[in-house]
Amino acid sequence: MQYKSLVRLKQAFITGMWASLVSIVIGFAFKVWLAQWVAKGDLACIE
């Protein structure tokens, strides 16, 4: 019984790591895509 809970915990941890990785990749891809449409001066936010 304890073995099954460890397997479930390991699977949940791996799933969480993949979800985090996918989230980072999507966020980075969005920033790269947005940088193509927005002027570089606006991205810097320096006045």
NUTOR-863559 format. One line per 5 residues: number of its first residue (from 1); their letters; for each residue z, y, x of N, C-alpha, C. Coordinates in nm, 3 decimals. Atoms other than C-alpha are relative to their C-alpha. Example, Ala and Ser with C-alpha at 12.3 -4.5 7.8 and 13.67 -1.06 7.14 Angstrom:
REM NUTOR-863559
1) as) 0.000/-0.119/0.089/0.780/-0.450/1.230/0.000/0.120/0.090 | -0.006/-0.119/-0.082/0.714/-0.106/1.367/0.073/0.109/-0.077
//
This chain:
REM NUTOR-863559
1) mqyks) 0.000/-0.120/0.082/0.000/0.000/0.000/0.000/0.126/0.086 | -0.006/-0.117/-0.088/0.086/0.240/0.280/-0.133/0.018/0.073 | 0.129/-0.008/-0.068/-0.245/0.156/0.451/-0.102/0.076/-0.085 | 0.095/-0.068/0.089/-0.442/0.274/0.146/0.025/0.150/-0.003 | -0.031/-0.142/0.003/-0.258/0.606/0.142/-0.044/0.069/0.129
6) lvrlk) 0.046/-0.057/-0.126/-0.337/0.661/0.509/-0.151/0.014/0.002 | 0.146/-0.007/0.009/-0.704/0.586/0.445/-0.040/0.118/-0.088 | 0.030/-0.113/0.090/-0.706/0.834/0.155/0.030/0.133/0.068 | -0.035/-0.123/-0.073/-0.532/1.096/0.371/-0.106/0.032/0.105 | 0.103/-0.020/-0.101/-0.784/1.046/0.650/-0.130/0.047/-0.064
11) qafit) 0.123/-0.039/0.069/-1.074/1.071/0.405/0.010/0.143/-0.052 | -0.019/-0.136/0.049/-0.930/1.388/0.251/-0.008/0.101/0.115 | 0.005/-0.088/-0.116/-0.887/1.542/0.597/-0.144/0.019/0.048 | 0.140/-0.008/-0.044/-1.245/1.459/0.698/-0.083/0.081/-0.098 | 0.072/-0.076/0.102/-1.377/1.594/0.368/0.032/0.149/0.012
16) gmwas) -0.039/-0.140/-0.018/-1.181/1.915/0.422/-0.065/0.062/0.122 | 0.064/-0.051/-0.121/-1.318/1.953/0.773/-0.148/0.027/-0.025 | 0.142/-0.020/0.031/-1.677/1.909/0.648/-0.019/0.119/-0.092 | 0.010/-0.114/0.092/-1.618/2.157/0.366/0.017/0.132/0.076 | -0.022/-0.120/-0.081/-1.486/2.412/0.616/-0.123/0.030/0.086
21) lvsiv) 0.117/-0.017/-0.085/-1.782/2.358/0.847/-0.119/0.052/-0.081 | 0.110/-0.044/0.085/-2.033/2.395/0.564/0.022/0.145/-0.044 | -0.031/-0.136/0.041/-1.858/2.712/0.447/-0.030/0.100/0.113 | 0.027/-0.086/-0.115/-1.878/2.864/0.797/-0.150/0.016/0.022 | 0.145/-0.004/-0.020/-2.246/2.774/0.830/-0.068/0.085/-0.107
26) igfaf) 0.059/-0.079/0.109/-2.331/2.922/0.489/0.030/0.149/0.021 | -0.037/-0.140/-0.025/-2.141/3.243/0.572/-0.080/0.060/0.114 | 0.076/-0.051/-0.113/-2.313/3.279/0.907/-0.147/0.018/-0.035 | 0.140/-0.010/0.041/-2.656/3.210/0.758/-0.021/0.121/-0.092 | 0.011/-0.116/0.087/-2.592/3.473/0.491/0.003/0.130/0.081
31) kvwla) -0.007/-0.120/-0.084/-2.496/3.730/0.756/-0.130/0.021/0.077 | 0.127/-0.012/-0.071/-2.811/3.656/0.954/-0.110/0.045/-0.096 | 0.099/-0.039/0.100/-3.023/3.683/0.639/0.020/0.147/-0.041 | -0.029/-0.137/0.041/-2.850/4.007/0.538/-0.038/0.099/0.111 | 0.032/-0.088/-0.112/-2.901/4.156/0.885/-0.150/0.029/0.007
36) qwvak) 0.144/-0.025/0.000/-3.277/4.125/0.835/-0.037/0.108/-0.101 | 0.031/-0.093/0.107/-3.260/4.348/0.527/0.072/0.134/0.013 | -0.081/-0.121/-0.011/-2.997/4.606/0.625/-0.024/0.063/0.137 | 0.020/-0.070/-0.127/-3.048/4.871/0.892/0.119/-0.025/0.093 | -0.106/0.031/-0.095/-2.849/4.804/1.209/0.106/0.109/0.004
41) gdlac) -0.097/-0.108/0.003/-2.683/5.143/1.190/0.099/-0.014/-0.115 | -0.090/0.021/0.115/-2.543/5.057/0.848/0.096/-0.117/0.025 | -0.086/0.115/-0.028/-2.405/4.727/0.977/0.115/0.038/0.093 | -0.103/-0.037/-0.097/-2.210/4.898/1.255/0.113/0.079/-0.064 | -0.099/-0.082/0.073/-2.027/5.131/1.012/0.065/0.103/0.091
46) ie) -0.052/-0.104/-0.089/-1.986/5.392/1.285/-0.058/0.133/-0.045 | 0.047/-0.130/0.049/-2.004/5.752/1.169/0.010/0.105/0.107
//
